[in-house]
Amino acid sequence: MTYFLAGPGGFEPSTIGLGEIARTDIKIDWDGFKKFVYGSYMEKTAYDYWRYAKQYGHLLIRRDLSPLKTLSNRKRLHVLKALAALSKFLGLHREFRYLREAYGIKWSSGDTDQVIIKRLLKRNNEGELQNWIREVKERIPQISCFVDLIAATGLRYVEALNAYNLIVSLARESRLGDYYEDSILKHYEYPEIFIRKTKKVFISIVPDYVVMEISKSESLTHDTIKKKMQRRGIKFRFSDLREYWASKMVRYLKQPEIDFLMGHISANVFMMNYFNPMLIADLKKRTLQGIRKILR
């Protein structure tokens, strides 16, 4: 079966058997797409996908990805991810994959070497990050417990914010035991918040005193944290704190265990290999040792 591909030289016949897709009359249900991404991804990721898809979605409909070649490596990667999500929503994902390959556009941001160098520099500047932690906790005591939570768990910023607010709200309802039990935050009990298609985390191991301090605090929002830090001229370095956690935990945990706690594995791997009281007990013991060292 033949279809027509909108390439750099116009529409050209192709015979790869994907069906006739040379259509310019596709109408995108943007409200439906917005519901799709916000229901499938973390809020920040969903917003980025929605924003870039609105801006570049016409390229997918026209079957012309050549404008992406003029973008910076990092922006092109963001746009590709947004178009991939849009293609899944429209049922055009096979066509999108073929287009990407036809135009020779790769997923890589193209700056792998620079990323590695930056990570090495971050590890060499451990004292600088520790000073940042102290500054945040001293100058913005309202988010001190939030900093402790990320330092103790290595959670992504958004996941940590969701966990923090869930602890606060459940504590007020005297239902904290539904989420926190025996030093474990049971994220899997709230899959709509913590288990998404691309970003997921199942449990976090946290000392009791950290959770108890959070339970006595007020809820936080991203805007509140951002504004407090901007007013004081403090950089937003929570992603560095996550990397710091991983670099310290290698002394106490194996790499698969670090991946598990950081949310880098699938639900099937979790259920088959980690949802076992015996394994969790040993993992918890070693993790708490590392956390005590970090928080000290």
C-alpha positions in Angstrom: 0.0 0.0 0.0 1.3 3.4 -0.9 1.2 6.7 1.1 2.7 10.1 0.5 5.3 11.7 2.7 5.7 15.4 3.0 9.5 15.7 2.6 11.8 18.6 2.0 11.0 18.4 -1.7 7.3 18.2 -1.3 5.1 15.2 -1.3 6.9 12.1 -2.5 5.5 8.5 -2.8 6.7 5.9 -0.4 5.9 2.2 -0.2 6.6 1.3 3.4 3.1 0.0 3.9 1.8 2.5 6.4 -1.3 3.4 4.5 -2.2 6.7 2.8 -1.5 9.5 5.3 -1.1 12.5 3.0 -3.9 14.3 4.8 -4.0 18.0 5.6 -7.5 18.0 7.0 -6.7 16.5 10.4 -8.2 18.6 13.1 -6.6 18.4 16.5 -8.8 18.3 19.5 -6.6 20.4 21.7 -8.8 20.1 24.8 -8.8 16.4 24.5 -5.0 16.4 24.0 -4.6 18.5 27.1 -6.6 16.1 29.2 -4.6 13.2 27.7 -1.2 14.6 28.7 -2.2 15.9 32.1 -3.7 12.4 32.8 -0.6 10.6 31.6 2.4 12.7 32.8 3.6 14.7 35.7 2.2 18.3 35.7 5.4 20.0 34.5 6.0 17.5 31.8 2.4 17.7 30.7 2.6 21.5 30.5 5.8 21.3 28.3 4.2 18.7 26.0 1.0 20.8 25.7 3.0 24.0 25.0 5.4 22.6 22.4 2.7 20.5 20.7 0.6 23.6 20.2 3.5 25.5 18.8 4.9 22.7 16.5 2.0 20.3 16.0 1.4 21.5 12.5 4.7 20.0 11.5 3.3 16.5 12.3 0.2 17.2 10.3 2.2 18.5 7.3 4.7 15.6 7.7 7.5 18.0 7.5 10.0 17.9 10.4 12.7 19.9 8.6 12.2 23.1 10.8 13.3 21.0 13.8 16.8 20.9 12.4 17.2 24.6 13.0 16.5 24.4 16.8 19.0 24.0 19.5 19.8 20.4 20.5 18.0 20.8 23.9 14.9 22.4 22.4 14.6 20.0 19.6 14.6 17.1 22.1 11.7 18.8 24.0 9.7 19.3 20.8 10.3 15.7 19.7 8.9 14.4 23.0 5.8 16.7 22.6 5.2 15.6 19.0 5.6 11.9 20.1 2.9 12.4 22.7 0.7 14.2 20.1 1.2 11.4 17.6 0.1 8.8 20.1 -3.0 10.9 20.8 -3.8 11.2 17.1 -2.9 7.5 16.3 0.0 8.6 14.1 2.9 7.3 16.2 4.1 4.9 13.5 4.2 7.7 11.0 6.0 10.0 13.5 8.7 7.4 14.0 9.2 7.0 10.3 9.3 10.8 9.7 11.9 11.2 12.5 14.1 8.5 10.9 13.5 9.9 7.4 14.7 13.3 8.4 17.7 11.9 10.3 16.6 13.5 13.6 17.8 11.7 16.7 16.5 11.7 20.2 19.8 12.6 21.7 20.2 16.2 22.9 23.7 16.1 21.3 25.5 17.4 24.4 26.2 14.1 26.2 29.9 15.1 26.8 28.9 18.3 28.4 26.3 16.6 30.6 29.0 14.2 31.9 31.4 17.1 32.5 28.8 19.0 34.4 28.0 16.0 36.6 31.7 15.5 37.4 32.0 19.2 38.3 28.9 18.9 40.5 30.5 16.0 42.4 33.7 17.9 42.8 31.7 20.8 44.3 30.1 18.8 47.0 31.0 21.4 49.6 29.3 24.0 47.5 26.0 22.0 47.5 26.2 21.5 51.2 26.6 25.3 51.7 23.5 25.7 49.4 21.5 23.3 51.6 22.5 25.2 54.8 21.7 28.6 53.2 18.2 27.4 52.1 17.4 25.9 55.5 18.7 29.0 57.4 17.2 31.7 55.3 13.9 29.9 54.3 13.1 27.8 57.4 9.6 27.2 56.0 11.0 24.8 53.4 13.6 23.2 55.6 11.7 20.0 56.0 11.1 19.9 52.2 14.9 20.1 51.6 15.3 17.3 54.2 12.8 15.2 52.3 14.6 15.4 49.0 18.0 14.9 50.7 16.6 11.8 52.4 14.8 10.2 49.4 16.4 11.4 46.2 12.9 12.0 44.8 12.3 14.2 41.8 11.3 17.8 42.8 7.6 17.3 41.8 7.3 13.9 43.4 8.8 15.3 46.6 6.4 18.2 46.6 3.4 15.8 46.1 4.7 13.6 48.9 5.2 16.5 51.2 1.7 17.8 50.7 0.2 14.4 51.0 1.9 13.9 54.4 0.6 17.2 55.6 -3.0 16.6 54.4 -3.2 13.0 55.7 -1.7 13.9 59.1 -4.5 16.5 59.5 -7.0 13.8 58.8 -5.3 11.4 61.2 -4.7 9.1 58.3 -0.9 9.3 57.9 -0.7 5.5 58.5 -2.4 5.0 55.1 0.7 6.4 53.4 3.6 6.1 55.9 4.4 3.0 57.8 7.5 1.6 59.4 9.8 4.2 57.8 8.3 3.7 54.4 6.3 6.2 52.3 4.0 3.9 50.3 3.7 5.9 47.0 2.1 2.8 45.3 -1.0 3.4 47.4 -1.5 6.6 45.3 -0.8 5.6 41.7 -2.7 8.5 40.2 0.0 10.8 41.8 3.2 8.8 41.8 2.9 6.1 39.1 2.8 7.7 35.6 3.8 6.4 32.2 7.3 8.0 32.2 7.9 9.1 35.7 7.1 6.8 38.6 8.2 5.9 42.1 6.9 3.1 44.3 8.3 3.7 47.8 10.6 6.0 49.7 12.5 5.1 52.9 12.5 8.1 55.3 13.4 8.4 59.0 10.4 9.0 61.3 11.5 12.3 62.6 11.6 13.8 59.0 8.0 12.7 58.3 6.9 13.9 61.8 8.3 17.4 61.2 6.6 17.6 57.8 3.3 16.5 59.3 3.3 19.5 61.6 4.1 21.9 58.7 1.9 23.8 56.2 1.4 22.7 52.6 3.7 24.1 50.0 3.3 25.0 46.3 5.8 25.4 43.6 5.1 29.1 43.3 5.6 29.6 47.0 9.0 27.8 47.0 10.1 29.6 43.8 9.2 33.1 45.0 10.9 32.6 48.3 14.1 31.5 46.7 14.0 34.3 44.0 13.5 37.0 46.6 16.7 35.9 48.4 18.7 35.3 45.2 19.1 31.6 45.9 19.5 29.2 42.9 17.0 26.4 42.3 19.2 23.3 42.8 16.8 20.6 43.8 17.9 18.4 40.8 21.5 18.6 42.1 20.3 17.4 45.5 18.7 14.3 43.8 22.1 13.5 42.1 23.9 14.2 45.4 21.6 11.5 47.1 22.5 9.0 44.4 26.2 9.6 44.7 26.2 9.1 48.4 24.0 6.0 48.4 26.4 4.0 46.2 28.3 3.3 49.5 25.2 1.6 51.0 23.1 0.3 48.0 23.6 -1.6 44.8 22.8 0.3 41.6 19.5 -1.6 40.9 18.4 -0.6 44.4 19.2 3.0 43.8 17.3 2.9 40.5 14.4 1.3 42.4 14.2 4.1 45.0 14.7 6.8 42.4 11.9 5.5 40.2 13.9 4.2 37.3 12.2 0.8 37.0 8.9 -0.6 35.8 5.9 -1.7 37.8 6.6 -5.4 36.8 10.1 -5.2 38.1 8.9 -3.7 41.3 6.3 -6.4 42.0 8.6 -9.3 41.0 11.8 -8.3 42.7 11.1 -5.7 45.4 7.6 -6.1 46.9 8.9 -8.7 49.4 9.0 -8.0 53.1 12.4 -9.7 53.6 14.1 -7.7 50.8 12.4 -4.5 51.9 13.7 -4.9 55.5 17.3 -5.3 54.4 17.0 -2.5 51.9 15.5 -0.2 54.5 18.3 -0.9 57.0 21.0 0.0 54.6 19.1 3.0 53.2 18.6 4.5 56.6 22.3 4.2 57.3 23.0 6.3 54.2 20.3 8.8 55.0 21.6 9.4 58.5 25.0 10.2 57.0 23.5 12.6 54.4 21.3 14.5 56.9 24.1 14.7 59.5 
